[in-house]
Amino acid sequence: MIGADAARAALLAIGSLLYLTGGLTPMLLTAIAFGVATASVLFYPARDAMLPELVPAAGLNRANAWVQLSQQGAFFAGPMVAGYLIKHFGVGSAFPTGAIFFIGSLGALVFLRGAGAGHRNDPKRITLAQDFRSGLKEIASDRTLVLLLALTALDNLFIMGPAIVGNAVLVRDTIHGDASAYALVEATYGVAMILGSLTIGRLGARLGYGRLLLIGITLDGLTYIPVLVCRSLPFLVAISFVHALVIPTITIPRTTLLQGMISPRLQGRVFALVNVVVLGTTAVSSGLTGLVLDRLTAPVLFGWIGSLAAATGLLGFASKRLRSL
């Protein structure tokens, strides 16, 4: 995590220097963005894998809720901060500000001395290829874990493309809104996810993390079905608010479940695999959404994917072990 923060801060510092000297080209900007995104891919699985070393098992769900809350808060506040900086100080001010934030994160991580020891205390020295194969073998041996990853992949395949591409098309073609209308919808997502994260810390202990996850996946789909009859911005904002409230009921208990199911030595690998599944299916879903929207209207698409995602959650209830976790 320290390495990821250092890399992101260094890349943004390079971007600042290139911008000030007039040497920042579209190709270099793309390379910097790619590098920052790559470092982020390393940061998040490590974060989720390290949390069980810092928090007792009984407090993991609440801790995960706070992590998600801070992340969603940053996603909501970040664009506003960037907009203010760009408006008053120019585009170039965003680069050093981002670098300062990453340096601050790095500084906080330095004080977590001893964290991550559980992932280093493996007496065996094996090659990277052997490590990868052994990790996959152990993951495949747990059917509930495989089911959890499969449900994650299916839910993201059905939901993420319409959430990213479909919402934009819906605002433009169905309700005939402009960029400000789309921004309002996206801001609604951010506020509702923050509120949802605040409640999940308590619900997990009462309902069970597995049952809460399956309810979340089911509602993730059901809350999109009303978009089938959406023809106005207020209605879309209301639907988006309800839908986004549900999202933390997937992301938070899923993380808590994986932290309890997987040994510390393998948690980094599993969270990295979950990250790959989420990002990969999101990319595929976005591409498929674009193709489907050439033939269907956005409301009809949301009706279909909502039904399919809800069916995915209901399918998961067939697993007795997942329900009982």
N, C-alpha and C positions, 0 to 999 in steps of 0.2 A: 504493500500500500504506500509506503514511503517512496519507493522507487517510482510508482505510478504518479504520485503527486509531484515528485521532482521532475519527471519527464514532461508532465503537462505544463508545469511552471516554466521550464526551460523552453519548450516549444512556443509558448505565448510570448515569452521574452524575446525570442528570435523574431516572432511576428511583429512585435513592437518596433524592434530595430529596423527590420526591413521596411515597415510602413514609413518610419521617420526618414529613412534614407531614399525612399522612392523605389526600392527594389522589390516590393511585394507584388508578384505577378499572380494571375489566377491559378497557375500550376503550383506555385509555392504555397498559396493559401490552401489549396486542396490537400497538399501534402501535410501541412500543419494540422488541418482538421482531421485528416486520417490518423495522424500520430496521436492526437489528443483522444480520439475515439478508441484507438487501440489500447492506450494506457488505461482508459476507463474500463475496458473489458477486463483488465487484470484487477482493477481496484474492487469492483463490486462483489465478485465471488470471494475474494480474500476477506472482505468486510464481514460478509454473512458467515463465513467459516470461523472467523475469530471470535465472534460475539459469545458463543457458549463458554469461552475461557474467561470472559469478563463478567458474566451474569449467571446466577444460579438457574438450574433447569426450570424451577417454578416461575421464574420471572422472565423467561425467554420471550413469551408471546407479547408481553407488555413492552419489553425492550425492542423487539422487532417493530412493534407499532410506533414507538418513538422514532426509530430509524426511518421508517417509511414516512412518518409525519415530517421529519426534518427534510427529507428528500423532496416530498411534494411541495413543502413550503418554499424550498429553493427553486423548484421548477416554476412556481407561481411568481415569486419575487424577482427571480433572475431577469426575465425579459423586461420587467418594469425598470429595474436598475439600469439595464443595458440601454433601454430607450431614453432614460433621463441623461445618461452619460453621453450618448451619441448626439442627442439634441443640443446639449449645452457645451460639450467639449470636443465633439467630432468622433468619427468612427475609431480613430486611433486610440482613444482613451479606453476602449473596451479590452484591448490586449493586456496592458499592464495591470488593469484592475483584476482581470481573471487570474493573472500570474500571482498577484498578491493573495487572492483567496486560496489558491492551491498551496502557496508557501505557508499560509496560516494553518491549513489542514495538516501539512507535513509537520509543522511545529507541534501540533497537538498529538500527533501519532508518536513523536519521539518520546513523549512522557509515558506511553504505554509500555514500559519496560517489562520484558518477559512474555508479552503477549505473542501468541503464535508458536509457543514452545511445543504445544501438543502436536503440531504438524511437522516439527523437526525431530521429534524423539523417536525416529524409526531407525533401529540399529542396522537394518539391512541397506546396503548400497547397491542399487540396481540402476540399469540404464533407463533413459527416458522412454524408450519403446516398451521395455518390460513394465515400467511403472504405468504406462497408458493401458497396456493389455490387462494387467492385474486389476486396475481400477474398473475397467469395463466389465471384466468377469465378475467381480464382486457386486457391481450394480445389477447386472443381469440375473444374478442368483436370487435377488429379492423381487418377487413378483409384484408386491405392493408398490415398491419404488418404481418399477417399470410402468405400472399402471398410472402412477402419479405423473410421471414424465409424459406418458401418452395423452393423458387428459389435458395436461398443460399445452402440448403441441396442438391438439385438436381445437381446444378453446381459442387459442391464439390464431390458428388458421382461419377460423370462422369469424372472429371478432375484430382483430387488429386492423386488417385492411380496410373494412368499412369504417372503423373508427377514425382512421387517418385520412384515407382518400374519400370514402363515402360521405363523411360529414361535409367536406368542402364542396362536393358536387351537390349534395342536398341543399346546402345554403344557397348556392348559386342558381341551380336549375329549378328547384321545387318551391322554395320560399322567396326566391329572387332577392336575396340579401347581398350586401357588399362585404368588404373586408372587415369592417367594424362589427358586422353581425357574426361573422365567423370567429372573430376575436372574443366576442361575448360568450359564444358557445364554449370555446376552449377555456376561458377563464372560469366558467361554470364548472367544468371538469375539475380544475385545480382546487377550487373552494370545496367542492363536494368530497373530493378524495381526502383532503385534510380533515374534514369533519368525520368522514368514515374511519380514518385511521385513529381518531380519538376514542372511538367506541369499541374497536376490535380487541383492545387489550383486555377488556373485561369479559367479552363474549366467549373467547376461546375456552376459558376455564369452565364455563357453564355448559356449553354445547358440545365440547370436544373439538379438537382441531380438524380432524378428518371430516366430521359431519359439517362443520362450519365451512370448510373448503368446498365440499360438494354443493352445499346450499348456495355458496357464492357463485360457483360456475353455472349452476342452473339459473339463478337470478341474473347473471351476466347476460344470458341469452333472452330471458323473458322480458327484461326491461328494455330491450331493443325492439321487440315486436310492435309496440304502439307507434313506432316511427312509420309504420305502414300507412297510417292515416294522418300523418303530420303534414300540415300545410301552412303553418305560421311560425314565426320566430319565438313567441312566448311559449308555444307548445313544445318546440324543440328544446328550448332552455330548460323547461320543467322535466322533460324526459331525460335530458343529459344529466341533470342534477341527480335524479333518482338512480340512473345507471352508474354514475361515478361513485355514489355512496357505496355501491356494492363491490367495487374493484378491490379495496383493501381486504375484503373478506376472502379474497383469493390469494393475494400476494403475501399477506402477513402469516396466516396459518400454514401456507405451503412452506415458507421459510422455517417456521417453528417445527413443523413435521420433519423436514429434512435434517435439521440440527439434532433432533432426537433419534432419528433412524440410522444415521451414518456415523461411523467412528471418526474421531478427529482427524486421523491420517488421511481419510478419503473425502472429507467435507469440501475441501477446495476444489477437487476434481468434479464432485457432483454439482456444486453450485456453478462451476464453469460450464458444465454440460447443460444445466438449466438455462444459463445465459445464452448459450448457443441455440438451444431449442427455441427460446423466446424470440431472439433476433432473427433466426433463420425463418421461422414460420411467419413472423411479421413481414419480412421481405417478400416471401412467396405470396402471402395473403394480399399484400398491397398490389402486387403485379396481377394476381387473379381478379382482384376487385376492379382494376382498370379495364380488363377485358370484359367482365360481366356487365359493367355499366355501359358498354357500347350496345347492349341488347336489352337491359332492364333499367327501369327508373330506380333512383336511389331508395325511395320508400319500399318498393317491392323487394329490393336486395336486403334491406334491413329486416323485413319480415321473414325472409328465408333464413338468413344467417342467425337471427334470434332464435328461431325454432331449432335449428341444428345445434347451436351452442347449448340451449336448454336440454336437448336430448343427450348431449355429452355429459352434462352434470348428472342427469338421472341415471345414465348408464353406470356412472361411478358408484352409485348406491348399491350396485350388485356386489361390491367387494365388502365382505363382512369386516375384514381387518381394517380397511380404510375408514369405514364408518365408526369403528370402535376406537381409533387412535385419538 
